[in-house]
Amino acid sequence: MGIKGNNENEKIRKSVDEFYRKISQDEYRTEVSPEKVSESLGYSKEMMAQLPKGVDLGLSCGNPLENFELGNGETLVDLGSGTGKDIFLTRMKYPDSGTLYGMDRVAEMIAKAEKTRDIKKFKNIEFRQGTLTAMPFDSESMDKAISNCVINLEPEKQDVYNELYRILKKGGKFYISDIMLKKELPEEWRKSEKMHNT
């Protein structure tokens, strides 16, 4: 990747960070209520009701909790964990699992997640600021990883998968929910910052 490509990717990342920073500060909201988004994706109303208001921002495009099980002592990381919704629900569903990690680029998202963790007294949950292309975890340290509508935001996707391979233990598993293209986007959409953010 040349300098031009790197500069363009950094511009995209900064735009994405700013967009999600504003969401974390309630400057932007989803058009559909977060509750309706979560309900449409099969999240348990009963479990969601146990989380404080504001944890669910309506940013999911799937429900990774439907697809994995977490054994006693197993570790898991949520890539792009935001305010921690999927991490908290995982802890509620698997109270005897090992440490759960949330990772996000945006400090304001992490601060919100840590506040909820402390209020709800969730144990063995840790949040770290980091990037998808340089994850702040040791090699072969995770049993499982999840990601919910986040990898599409990173321009250098192969680097994300390389990092996932590095941090997962041998035999570890990754559960992804994301959006994908069926055909090329129009050029004006490809150049739109808003399209990169959403």
N, C-alpha and C positions, 0 to 999 in steps of 0.2 A: 504494500500500500504506500503510495507516494505522499509527499507533504500535503498536497492539495486534498487528497482523500482523508488524511488524518485531521486536517483543519475542518473539513466539512463534517466529519463525524463528531468532533468536539463541539461544533456549533449545534448539532442536533441534540447532543447530550445536555448541553446547557439549557436549551429550550425546553427539553423534557423535564429537567430538574426544576426549572422555574414554574412550569405548568403544575407539577405535582406539589410544589411548595405552596402555591396559591390554593390548591385544593385542600391541603392540610390546614390552611388558615381560613377556610370557608369563604375564600374569595370567588371560587368557582364551584359549581355543583352539577351533578348529573341531571339530565332532563327528566329521567324517570327516577322515582324515589328509590333509595338504596334497598329498602325493605322489599319492594317489588322485584328488583333485580335479583336479590338473594333468593327470594321465593321461587322465581322462575328457574333458578339453577339448582333447586332441590335442597337448599340449606334448611336445616331443622329450625322451625319457628321457635320451638321450646329452648333450644340451645342458644339461638340468637338473642332471645329475650333476656338471657343471663348476662349479656355483655352491655356495658354502658353505652348510652346514646353517643353517636359520633365515631364509634369504632368501625361500623359498616359505612363505607363511603360510596358503595355501589359501583366499584371499579372492577369487579370480577367478570370474567367471561366463561367461567366454568366452576366446578366444585371438586377440587382435588381430593377432598375427604371421602368421596364416594369410591375411590379407586385403590386405596392402600390400607394396609393394616400395619400397626407399629407394635413390635414386641417389647417385652419388659427390658428396660435398659437400652433400647435402641435410640440412636441419635437421629435427628432430622433437622434440615435447614429449609426455610422458606425464602426463596430468592425474590426480592422485591416485596418484602412483607408488609410495607405500608404501616398502617396503624395496628397490625398484628392479628387481624380477624382469624385467619386460617391457623395461626400458631395457637391462639387461645382455644379455638374449637378443638384442635388436635389434643391439647393438654386435657380438656374436659373429657374427650372421648377415650384417651389413653393415659390415665393418671399415673401408671407405673412405667411409662417409657423413660428413656434417658433424657438428657438435656435437649431442649428444643431451641433452635437458633432462628432468629429473624434477621435478614440482612436487607438493607435499603440504602440507596444513594442519598436520600433526603433526610437531613438531620431533624427537621421538624416532624417528619413521620415517626422517626425513632423515638423522639421525645414523647409523642402522644402514646405510642405503644408502651413505653416504659411506665408512664403514668397509670395506664390501665392495669398493667401487670401488678404494680404496687398496690393500687386500690383493691383489686380483686384477690391479692395475695397469692397469685399463681407462683408455684415453685419450679425451679429448674428451667427457667426461660431466660434467654439472653438475647439482646439485640445488638447488632454491630452495624456500623456504617461501612459500606464498601461498594464495589462495582462488580458487575457481572463478569467483567473481563479480568479482574484481579481480586478474587474473593479472599476475605480475611480469615481463612481457615487452613489448618494443617492438611497436608496430603493424607488421603485415606482416613479421614476423621469422621465421615458421615455414613450412616447406614442407608438413609433415604434423603431425597431432596424433592421439594415440590416448587412449582411456580405457577402463578395464576395471572395470565394476561400481562406478562412483563417482558419476556424475551423479544417480543415484536418491537419493543422500544429501543433496543440496542442495535446499532448499525452493523457491528462486527460479530455476527451470530456464531461463527465457527469458534471464535475465541471463548464464547460462553460455554460451548460444549466441551472444549478442551479443559476448561477450568472445572466443569462438573466431573469429568473423567478423573481429574486430579484429586478432588476432595472426597469422592465416593470411595468407600472400602471395596475391596474385591467382592463382586456379587451384589454391590449396592444398587439401588433402584431410584429412578427419577420419574416423577409423575408431573406431566406438563398439561396445562390447559392454556390455549392461546389461540390467536387468530392467524389466518393464513390467506394468501392470495390464490385465486383460481386463474387469474390472468393479470397481465401487467396493468398497472395504474396509469392513467393519463399523466403526461409530464407535469402539468400544473399541480396535480395532486402530489406528485413525488417531491415537488419543490416547496410544498406548503408546510410551514412549521406546525400548524394546527393538526394536520394529518399525521405527522410524526408523533405528536403528543398523545393522540387518541388511538 
